[in-house]
Amino acid sequence: MDELRYPHLFEPIRVGRTIFKNRIFASPNGCQYQNYGGVPSEEGIAFYERKAMGGFAAVTLGECIVDSRTGQAHSYQLLLDNPLGLPPMSAMANAISRHGAVASVQLQHCGMFSHLVYERGGQLLGPVDTAIPDIHFTNNDGHEVAASPDGLRHVRGMTEEEIEDLIRSFGKAAAFVKQCGYGMVQIHAGHGWGLAQFISKNVNTRKDKWGGPDLENRMRLTLAVIDRVRKAVGPGFPIEVRISGAECIDTGYDIDEGIAIAKMLDGKADIIHVSAGHHESQYATTITHPGMFQEDGCNVKYAAEIKKHVKAPVATVGALVEPAFMEEIIASGQADIVNLGRQSLADQDLPLKARMGREDDIDYCMRCCACFSNSTRTRRRACAINPVTGHELEERSGFWTSHKKKVLIAGGGIAGMEAALTAARRGHDVILCEASNELGGVLKCEKLVPFKKRLDEYLKRQARRVKEAGVEIRMNTPVTEELAKEIAPDAIIAALGSTPVKPTIPGIDGSNVFGAEYVYTHPECTGENVVILGAGLVGIELGIFLAGEGRKITLIEMLPVMNDGGNMVHMNNLLLQIEEKKIEVKLSTRAVEIRENGVMTEGEKGEIFFPADTVIYAVGQRSRSDEAIALGKYAPEFHMVGDCIAARNILSATSEAYNAARDIGRIG
Ligand SMILES: Cc1cc2nc3c(=O)[nH]c(=O)nc-3n(C[C@H](O)[C@H](O)[C@H](O)COP(=O)(O)O)c2cc1C
C-alpha cells in the first residue's frame, strides 16, 4: 500500500494523554442486555466489542446513569452507582480496549425526564418547578402505569443541596468508570436531558446562580460537573462533552447560543461533541436522528460553525455513512472527529473496510430507523441490513458447527439473497433460483425513489456478493416441485416472498387503476390528482414519492390509524413528510367504488367522493406460504424465511434468512 486512502480520517488525534488511532468514533447507541441491577451482560459486552473490532477509534456506551435514585429514565440504562457493576463494566472496558479502541462511557442524568423514578413513586427533579405531560401509559418495560390524576407529571426544582449532590454523583461515576479501565468519559449535556435542561433558557428560569436569563448561570452546573469529573479522573484523561449545537425546537436555543455554550466549554472539555435537537419533540428528534429524507451529514453545519469559535477538537455526528464524505469533513476543517451512530450498527467494520479500500463492501445505513424502533419496543439492538447486530455473541459462538450440504434457495429477494450468502460463506454448495430475471425481490421496484437510494445500493451489493460467494444462480427459474425433486438438495430455504393484494372493489380493473409496485417503476403513469388506497408503509412512502414528483395525493385508509409496520421512529419522519408535502389522509374510510374520475368511499361521515385521475392500491401483501410449504417435502432440512411466512419487513427477512442458513448442516 503506497498511501492511506483517507489520510485525514485516519490521522491519529492526540487528546490529553490519549492517542486515538483515527477520527472515526462510535457514537452512543444506548445500552442493552443488562443484567439485573443495570450492569452489562455478556451480550452487551459483545455488542460494543464488535464495534471496537471493526476499527473504531473510540466506542462510547450510551446512557449510563450517574444517580439511579434521581436520574433514571428507564430500566435498560447502565447504572454507574451500582458497585456490583465493577466486574462486568471492567470486562466491557477490556473487551473494547483490547482491540485498540478507547472505551468511553456517557455520563447521563435524565433530569425531569427520569420517568422510571416517577413510575417507582419518586419525585421528578429539574431546574424549576414545572409539569410535563403524562403520556407514558406504559413504562419502558411495557407494563401499564397508572395515569396521573391531572394528566401531568409534576417536577420539583432542585435545591442547592440536590444540585451539589448531582455534581458529586457525576464525579463519583467518573472515578468508577476510570477504575473500570475506560479511557474517556462523555458528559451528556445535549438532547434535552438533565444537564441540557439547566442550559436551556426556556426551561431553566431559576432566580439563583444556577439559572435565569444569563447563560453563565445556566452553564454553571455543566461546568461544575466538568470540574468535578476532572478532579475524579485527573489531568490528561479525555473528557468529551456532548451538546446540541441547536435545540431545534421553538422554545429552545439556536446555533448562536450553541456557539456561546461551546465557547464556555472550550478549555475545559477536551472534545466538544456537537449533536443537535431535542428528544421531546417529534420534529427535533428527527434532527438528532436524521431519517432517510435528510441529506447525508445534515448536522455537520452545527459543528462547523462551532469549530470556527473554539480551540478544542470538535466532533460531529448525524447521518454520516460514506468514508469519502467523512474525509472531506475532516480535511476541510469542519470538524476534527466524526461519530457514527446507526452506521456503526449497519456495519461495525466500516473503519477497517475504509482503510483497506473495501468501500464497495460497506453496508451503508439506510436510515430506516428499524434499529431505533426495535430498541424502543424490545430493548434489543438490531439492524435491518445487518443480521449480526444485536447477536454478536452468537456470531462468534462455536455452537453452529457445520457439515457441508447442498442447499437450494427458492427466491432471490432480500431473504433469499441473505440466506444464499450466509450458507455459501459457511461452506455449503448453494443453488439460488429466482423466478424473474433480476435478483432483489419486491423492493427492487423502489429504485427510482430518491429517499430509497441506499436500499437500492444494498440490493445491488447483496446481488454482487451472492455471485462472488460462488453461489450457483439460476435466473428465470421458479422452484417447481419437479425442479426441487431433480436437484435433490440436502436443505431447502423457501424465500418466495409475497404478492400484492388486489382489492375486490367495483372499478378495480379500470384503466386509471394501478398497483403500487407498478407505479413505483412507472410514476409517469399517474395523473396530477392521485388517490392511494391503503395508508401502510408502502402507500405512505409511495404517496411521498409521488408528491415529490408534483402529484396531489390523498391517502385513504379503512382503519382508524395509519400502519407504521412496527417502525414508529420512521413513522415520525413520514408524518413530517405528509405534512410538508400536504398529503391528505382520510382514516376510517373505505373505498366502495372506483370510477373514471375518482373514488366513492364510505366513512364515519357517510359517503364521500374523492375526485382523482389515478387510483393506486397499496392494501398489503399476501404471503406465498402455500407454495413455500409445498417445497418442504423435497429436502431433509427445510426452512421458510421472510415474507413467505407473513409479509413484514426487511429486518425480519434478513434475520430469519441469516439464522436459517446458520442452522443448516449442524447434523451431518
Ligand atoms: C438505537 C439508538 C440508540 C441511541 N442511544 C443514544 C444514547 O444512549 N445516548 C446518546 O446521546 N445518543 C444516542 N443515540 C443517538 C446517536 O448517538 C446519534 O447521535 C444519532 O443516532 C445520530 O447519528 P447517526 O445518524 O449516525 O445515527 C442513539 C441512537 C440510536 C439509533
The ligand as an ORCA input file, in Angstrom:
! r2SCAN-3c Opt
* xyz 0 1
  C     -30.628      2.866     18.720
  C     -30.026      4.171     19.110
  C     -29.647      4.417     20.431
  C     -29.085      5.634     20.801
  N     -28.678      5.837     22.077
  C     -28.088      7.001     22.442
  C     -27.610      7.215     23.763
  O     -27.660      6.333     24.593
  N     -27.082      8.421     24.053
  C     -26.985      9.429     23.139
  O     -26.507     10.508     23.471
  N     -27.395      9.218     21.877
  C     -27.936      8.059     21.497
  N     -28.318      7.853     20.203
  C     -28.025      8.901     19.212
  C     -26.739      8.582     18.440
  O     -25.615      8.569     19.269
  C     -26.523      9.590     17.309
  O     -26.302     10.844     17.879
  C     -27.697      9.671     16.350
  O     -28.185      8.380     16.042
  C     -27.325     10.379     15.064
  O     -26.251      9.743     14.451
  P     -26.426      8.695     13.241
  O     -27.156      9.405     12.150
  O     -25.016      8.352     12.872
  O     -27.196      7.542     13.747
  C     -28.899      6.645     19.825
  C     -29.264      6.395     18.508
  C     -29.828      5.183     18.145
  C     -30.208      4.968     16.700
*
